[in-house]
Amino acid sequence: MALIPVTILTGFLGSGKTTLLKHILTAEHGKKIAVIENEFGEENIDNEILIQNSNEQIVQMSNGCVCCTIRGDLVEALNQLWDQRKTKKIQFDRVVIETTGIANPGPVAQTFFMDDDVAEHFVLDAVVTLVDAKHGDQQLDQHVEAQNQVGFADQIFITKCDVVEEGVRQALRNRIVHMNPKAPIKEITHGVVNLDEVFDLHGFNLNAKLDIDPHFLEQDDHENCGPNDHHDHDHHDHHHHHGHTDKIQSFVFRSERPFDHKKLEDFLGGILSVFGEKLLRYKGVLYIKGSNRKVVLQGVHEMMGSDMAGAWGNELKQTKIVFIGQDLPKDTLMMGLEGCLV
C-alpha cells in the first residue's frame, strides 16, 4: 500500500499559516487532506471554520478535508488518524501538520524517521515555511526558531507581499537565499497558493532534484578568487552581503574530482556525531570513484541516507552538496571534504 505523504507547514507567529490552511481546507480541489493542528497555535482554525463547540478531536469539512487537533503526542495523532482511515470512518490521501509559530520543525521531521509505526504508513514529503514580508527580517534577527524554519524548508512562501514595497521584499529574499539556497521562494498574498507548490514536492526523497539557487553568492566568487584562482568549491562569507549575522547559514561544496568512498563515509560519520545537532539539512549529488552512477546523499541532523541514482551519461561528473545549519565550522567541513577527494 502506498505511503501517505505528509507536509509540515511552519512559519513564525503571524506569518499567515492559518490563512493558508483555510485556503487549503475550504477550496474545492477534490483532494482529501487531513490537517493536524497543533493546539498551541496562535489562532486555531476551528474557531472560524469548524463546527462550533465540537468535542470531537477529528472533524470533517464540507469539501471532504479532515481537521484533527492534537492534544498530545504527534505520533499518537498520526496513529489515531490512520486507525480511523483503516476503519473507513474518515477518508484522506495526505496530511498537513501545522506547527506552532515558535516551533523548530526538526523534531517533527525526525518523527518520520524514528517511529516505526509512523514510517510504516506515512512518508514526509516536505517542509513548507511561511515568512512574513513585513516582520520577517526582524523575526529572523531576534528568533533562532524563525531561522530554523527557513533552514529546514523545501519551499518558502513570503506572505503579505501586498503591504511591503519591492525593495524590502527583495532584501528579505536575498537574505533567505543565503540561509537556504535549495528552497524555491515564492511571494503570495492572502494565503492563496497553487496546491502543486505545497504538495508532492518530494523534498525528503533521495532522488528528488537538487536545485541550488543559481545566483547564490555569485558575487563571492569575484570577491575571493583572482583571475587565476580555480577552486574546486565555493568560497563565501555571508556577513558582507546583508548586514545580518544569521546563525543559520548555508554553503555549497563543489568538486569535479571524485570522492574516495571509504574516506568520505568515515569523515561524514565523524562530522554527524559531533555536529549532527547543528546540521539542519544537507543534500547533495556525489561523484564517487569507480561508480558510473550518481550517489544522492541527504539528511536531517544526524540521520543520513544515501542512494544510487541514475547514470552520469554525458553529464559533467561533479559533486554538489549544500549544507544548512547553525554555527557550522565551514572551514573544517570544506577541508575535510577536500581531504576525501581522490
C-alpha positions in Angstrom: 0.0 0.0 0.0 1.3 3.5 -0.9 2.5 5.6 2.0 0.5 8.7 2.8 2.5 11.9 2.1 2.9 14.4 4.9 3.6 18.2 4.6 4.9 20.1 7.6 3.7 23.7 7.5 5.7 26.1 9.5 6.4 29.8 9.9 6.8 32.3 12.7 3.9 33.7 14.7 1.6 35.8 12.4 3.2 34.6 9.2 -0.1 33.5 7.8 -0.2 29.7 8.3 -3.8 29.8 9.4 -4.9 31.9 6.3 -3.0 29.5 4.0 -4.6 26.5 5.8 -8.1 28.0 5.4 -7.4 28.3 1.7 -6.4 24.6 1.6 -9.3 23.4 3.8 -12.1 25.3 2.0 -11.0 25.3 -1.6 -12.8 23.0 -4.0 -9.8 21.0 -5.1 -11.1 17.5 -4.8 -8.2 16.4 -2.6 -8.8 14.6 0.6 -6.5 16.3 3.1 -6.2 15.7 6.9 -4.8 18.6 8.9 -3.2 18.0 12.2 -3.3 21.3 14.0 -1.1 22.0 17.0 -3.3 23.3 19.7 -0.8 25.9 20.9 -1.3 27.7 17.6 -1.7 31.4 17.9 -5.1 31.2 16.3 -7.0 28.0 16.0 -8.6 27.3 12.7 -11.6 25.7 14.2 -12.7 28.9 15.8 -13.9 30.0 12.4 -14.5 27.2 10.0 -15.1 24.1 12.1 -18.2 23.0 13.7 -18.6 25.2 16.8 -18.4 23.6 20.3 -17.4 20.2 18.8 -15.8 17.9 21.3 -14.6 15.7 18.5 -10.9 15.7 18.0 -11.3 14.9 14.3 -13.8 16.9 12.3 -14.9 16.5 8.7 -15.0 19.6 6.4 -17.6 20.2 3.8 -15.1 19.7 0.9 -14.0 16.3 2.2 -11.0 17.5 4.2 -10.5 16.5 7.8 -9.1 18.5 10.7 -7.6 17.0 13.8 -6.4 18.9 16.8 -3.5 17.5 18.8 -3.9 17.4 22.5 -1.0 15.2 22.9 1.7 13.5 21.0 2.2 13.8 17.3 2.8 10.0 16.9 -0.5 9.3 18.7 -2.4 11.8 16.5 -1.0 10.1 13.3 -1.8 6.7 14.6 -5.3 7.8 15.5 -5.9 9.2 12.0 -4.6 6.0 10.5 -6.9 3.9 12.6 -9.9 6.0 11.6 -8.9 5.7 7.9 -8.4 2.0 8.2 -11.9 1.5 9.7 -13.3 3.8 6.9 -14.6 6.4 9.4 -12.7 9.1 7.5 -11.0 9.4 4.2 -7.8 11.2 3.4 -4.9 10.9 0.9 -2.4 13.2 2.5 -1.7 15.0 5.8 -0.6 18.6 6.7 0.9 19.2 10.1 0.7 22.9 11.2 3.4 23.5 13.8 3.2 26.3 16.3 4.8 29.6 15.4 7.7 29.1 17.7 8.4 25.5 16.9 11.6 24.1 15.3 10.4 21.8 12.6 13.4 19.5 13.1 11.9 17.2 15.8 8.6 17.0 13.9 10.6 15.9 10.8 12.6 13.4 12.7 9.4 11.6 13.9 9.0 10.2 10.4 12.4 8.5 10.5 12.4 7.4 14.1 9.0 5.9 14.8 8.4 2.6 13.1 4.6 2.8 13.2 4.6 6.2 11.6 7.2 5.2 9.0 5.0 2.2 8.1 2.1 4.3 7.0 3.4 7.9 6.4 6.2 9.5 4.4 7.5 13.0 4.9 7.1 14.9 1.7 8.3 18.4 2.5 8.7 21.3 5.0 6.9 24.4 3.7 7.8 27.6 5.5 6.0 30.9 5.5 7.9 34.2 6.2 6.0 37.4 6.8 7.2 40.1 4.3 6.7 42.9 6.8 8.1 41.4 10.1 10.3 38.6 8.7 13.5 40.5 8.8 13.1 41.4 12.5 11.9 37.9 13.4 15.0 36.4 11.8 17.1 38.8 13.7 15.5 38.0 17.1 14.5 34.4 17.0 16.6 31.4 16.1 13.4 29.4 15.7 12.5 31.6 12.7 15.9 30.9 11.3 15.5 27.2 11.8 12.2 27.3 10.0 13.9 28.8 7.0 16.8 26.4 7.2 14.6 23.4 7.1 12.4 24.5 4.3 11.9 22.7 0.9 9.6 25.5 -0.2 9.3 29.1 1.1 6.4 31.5 0.7 6.9 35.2 1.6 3.4 36.3 2.7 1.6 39.6 3.0 3.5 40.9 0.0 0.8 43.5 -0.8 1.8 45.6 2.3 5.5 45.8 1.6 7.4 47.6 -1.1 9.5 45.7 -3.7 12.9 46.7 -2.2 12.1 45.3 1.2 10.8 42.1 -0.3 13.9 41.7 -2.4 16.3 42.3 0.6 14.3 39.7 2.6 14.5 37.2 -0.4 18.3 37.7 -0.7 18.7 37.1 3.0 16.7 33.9 2.8 18.6 32.6 -0.2 21.9 32.9 1.8 20.3 30.8 4.6 18.8 28.2 2.3 19.7 28.2 -1.4 17.9 25.0 -2.1 14.3 26.0 -1.4 12.3 27.8 -4.1 10.9 31.2 -2.8 7.5 32.5 -3.9 5.7 35.7 -2.9 2.0 35.3 -2.1 -0.9 37.4 -0.7 -3.9 36.3 1.3 -2.7 32.7 1.6 -3.6 31.9 -2.0 -1.2 29.3 -3.4 -1.2 26.7 -6.1 -1.5 23.3 -4.3 1.2 21.8 -6.5 3.6 24.2 -4.9 2.7 22.8 -1.5 2.2 19.1 -2.2 4.3 16.3 -3.8 7.5 18.3 -3.6 9.5 15.2 -2.6 11.8 17.3 -0.5 12.8 14.3 1.5 13.0 12.0 -1.4 16.6 11.0 -2.0 16.2 11.2 -5.8 14.5 14.5 -6.0 16.2 17.2 -8.0 18.8 19.2 -6.1 18.2 22.8 -7.1 20.6 25.3 -5.7 19.8 28.9 -6.4 22.0 29.7 -9.5 22.6 33.3 -8.2 23.6 32.1 -4.8 26.6 34.0 -3.7 27.9 34.6 -7.2 29.4 37.9 -6.1 31.6 36.0 -3.7 33.4 34.2 -6.4 34.5 37.6 -7.8 35.5 38.8 -4.4 37.6 36.0 -3.2 39.1 34.5 -6.3 41.7 36.1 -8.5 41.5 35.5 -12.3 43.8 32.5 -12.0 42.2 31.0 -8.9 40.3 27.9 -9.8 39.0 26.5 -6.6 37.0 23.3 -6.5 34.5 24.7 -4.1 32.7 27.9 -3.4 34.1 30.5 -1.1 31.8 32.7 0.7 31.5 34.9 3.7 27.9 35.6 4.4 28.3 38.6 6.7 29.1 41.1 4.0 26.0 40.7 1.9 23.1 41.6 4.0 24.3 43.2 7.2 22.9 40.3 9.3 24.9 37.7 11.2 22.5 34.8 10.9 23.1 31.8 13.0 21.6 29.6 10.3 23.8 29.7 7.2 24.4 27.6 4.2 27.3 26.8 2.0 27.9 24.6 -1.0 30.8 22.2 -1.6 31.5 21.5 -5.3 34.2 19.5 -6.9 34.9 17.8 -10.2 37.3 15.4 -8.6 35.8 12.1 -7.3 35.5 11.1 -3.7 37.2 8.1 -2.1 34.1 6.3 -0.8 35.6 4.9 2.4 37.3 8.2 3.4 34.0 10.1 2.8 32.0 7.7 4.8 34.4 7.9 7.8 34.5 11.7 7.6 30.7 12.2 7.4 30.2 9.7 10.2 32.6 11.7 12.4 31.0 15.1 11.4 27.5 13.8 12.2 28.4 12.5 15.6 30.0 15.9 16.5 27.9 18.4 14.7 24.6 16.5 14.0 22.5 18.7 16.2 23.7 21.8 14.4 23.2 20.4 10.9 19.6 21.1 9.9 19.5 19.8 6.4 22.1 18.6 3.9 21.6 17.2 0.5 23.8 16.5 -2.5 24.8 14.6 -5.5 28.1 12.8 -5.2 30.7 11.8 -7.7 32.3 8.6 -6.3 35.4 7.0 -7.7 34.7 3.7 -9.5 30.9 4.3 -9.9 29.3 5.3 -13.1 26.1 6.3 -11.3 25.3 9.4 -9.2 25.1 8.9 -5.5 22.4 11.0 -3.7 23.0 12.0 -0.1 20.6 13.6 2.2 20.0 14.1 5.9 18.3 15.8 8.8 20.5 16.3 11.9 22.4 13.1 12.5 20.1 10.9 10.3 21.7 10.5 6.9 20.7 8.4 4.0 22.3 7.8 0.6 21.1 6.1 -2.5 22.2 5.2 -6.1 20.6 7.5 -8.7 20.9 7.4 -12.5 24.0 7.1 -14.6 26.1 10.1 -15.3 25.8 9.6 -19.0 27.2 12.6 -20.9 26.7 15.0 -17.9 29.7 16.6 -16.3 30.6 14.4 -13.3 30.8 16.6 -10.3 29.9 16.7 -6.6 27.5 19.3 -5.3 26.4 19.3 -1.7 24.5 22.0 0.2 24.8 22.2 4.0 22.4 24.2 6.0 23.0 24.6 9.7 23.6 26.6 12.8 27.1 28.0 13.5 28.7 25.3 11.4 32.5 25.1 11.2 32.6 25.8 7.5 36.3 25.7 7.0 36.6 22.3 8.9 33.9 20.8 6.8 35.3 22.2 3.5 38.8 21.0 4.3 37.6 17.6 5.5 35.6 17.0 2.3 38.5 18.2 0.2 40.7 15.6 2.0 38.2 12.8 1.0 38.7 13.5 -2.7 40.8 11.1 -4.7 
